[in-house]
Amino acid sequence: MTSSRELAKLACTALSEKKAEDIRVIDISEISVLADFFIIANGTNPNQIQAMVDAVDESLTKAGQQVKQIEGNQHSSWVLMDYRDIIVHIFSKEDRLFYDLERIWRDGKAMEPEEL
């Protein structure tokens, strides 16, 4: 069984390979039962956002993780991917600034992907 930390690292690597901008990790394991980690990143256009979604899903599927739920689609400016222990949020730059999840979840432990 792959740990949530390892899954988060795989997701961050997949996002990075698709040139995701400003990848952030928030460890919410101490403050929420929703998941252990939130991963937040943004893309520059709908095609890149979809490529990021596909890359994360492919990487985590190879690691034996099935997505529990995906909210949003290829026309969305915010896609949420729920893998139980990790939740990946992929935004357009504008929506990321608007929703500001980093502020909402500031009680979690902010981490750089390299810290995983």
C-alpha positions as CSV (number, residue, x, y, z in Angstrom):
1,M,0.0,0.0,0.0
2,T,1.4,3.4,-1.0
3,S,1.4,6.0,1.7
4,S,-0.4,9.3,1.4
5,R,2.9,11.1,1.4
6,E,4.2,8.9,-1.5
7,L,0.9,9.5,-3.4
8,A,1.3,13.3,-2.9
9,K,4.8,13.1,-4.2
10,L,3.7,11.2,-7.3
11,A,0.9,13.8,-7.9
12,C,3.4,16.7,-7.6
13,T,5.8,15.0,-10.0
14,A,3.0,14.5,-12.5
15,L,2.0,18.1,-12.2
16,S,5.5,19.3,-12.5
17,E,6.1,17.3,-15.7
18,K,3.1,19.1,-17.3
19,K,4.6,22.5,-16.3
20,A,2.1,23.2,-13.5
21,E,2.6,26.6,-11.9
22,D,3.1,27.2,-8.2
23,I,2.6,23.7,-6.9
24,R,1.8,23.8,-3.2
25,V,1.2,21.0,-0.6
26,I,-0.8,21.5,2.5
27,D,-0.7,18.7,5.2
28,I,-4.2,18.8,6.7
29,S,-3.9,15.4,8.5
30,E,-3.8,17.1,11.9
31,I,-6.8,19.4,11.3
32,S,-9.2,17.5,9.0
33,V,-10.6,14.0,8.4
34,L,-11.1,14.8,4.7
35,A,-7.6,13.8,3.6
36,D,-4.0,13.9,4.7
37,F,-2.8,16.3,1.9
38,F,-4.2,19.0,-0.4
39,I,-2.2,19.6,-3.5
40,I,-2.8,22.8,-5.3
41,A,-1.5,23.9,-8.6
42,N,-2.6,26.1,-11.5
43,G,-2.3,26.0,-15.3
44,T,-2.3,28.7,-17.9
45,N,-5.0,27.4,-20.2
46,P,-7.8,24.7,-20.4
47,N,-5.6,22.3,-22.5
48,Q,-2.8,22.4,-19.9
49,I,-5.2,22.0,-17.0
50,Q,-6.7,18.9,-18.7
51,A,-3.1,17.5,-19.4
52,M,-2.4,18.0,-15.7
53,V,-5.5,16.1,-14.7
54,D,-4.7,13.3,-17.1
55,A,-1.1,13.1,-15.9
56,V,-2.1,12.9,-12.2
57,D,-4.7,10.3,-12.8
58,E,-2.3,8.2,-14.9
59,S,0.4,8.4,-12.3
60,L,-1.8,7.5,-9.3
61,T,-3.6,4.8,-11.3
62,K,-0.2,3.2,-12.0
63,A,0.4,3.3,-8.2
64,G,-2.8,1.4,-7.6
65,Q,-5.0,4.3,-6.6
66,Q,-8.4,4.8,-8.1
67,V,-9.9,8.2,-8.1
68,K,-12.9,8.4,-5.8
69,Q,-14.4,11.4,-7.5
70,I,-13.5,14.1,-10.0
71,E,-15.3,17.4,-9.9
72,G,-15.0,19.5,-13.1
73,N,-14.2,18.6,-16.6
74,Q,-12.1,19.7,-19.6
75,H,-14.0,23.0,-19.8
76,S,-13.7,23.8,-16.1
77,S,-11.3,26.3,-14.5
78,W,-11.1,24.3,-11.3
79,V,-10.8,20.5,-11.2
80,L,-10.9,18.6,-7.9
81,M,-9.5,15.1,-7.8
82,D,-10.3,13.1,-4.7
83,Y,-8.0,10.1,-4.0
84,R,-9.2,9.7,-0.4
85,D,-5.9,10.4,1.3
86,I,-4.9,13.2,-1.1
87,I,-7.0,15.8,-2.8
88,V,-5.6,17.5,-5.9
89,H,-6.9,21.0,-6.9
90,I,-6.0,22.2,-10.3
91,F,-7.0,25.8,-11.1
92,S,-6.8,28.5,-13.7
93,K,-4.7,31.2,-12.3
94,E,-7.7,33.5,-11.9
95,D,-9.8,31.0,-10.0
96,R,-6.9,30.0,-7.7
97,L,-6.5,33.6,-6.7
98,F,-10.3,34.0,-6.2
99,Y,-10.8,30.8,-4.1
100,D,-7.5,31.2,-2.2
101,L,-7.5,27.7,-0.7
102,E,-4.1,28.4,0.9
103,R,-5.7,31.0,3.1
104,I,-8.7,28.9,3.9
105,W,-6.6,26.0,5.0
106,R,-3.8,28.1,6.6
107,D,-4.1,26.0,9.8
108,G,-2.6,23.1,7.9
109,K,1.1,22.7,7.4
110,A,2.2,24.3,4.1
111,M,5.0,22.4,2.4
112,E,7.0,22.6,-0.7
113,P,6.7,19.5,-3.0
114,E,10.4,18.8,-2.3
115,E,9.6,18.3,1.4
116,L,7.6,15.2,0.6
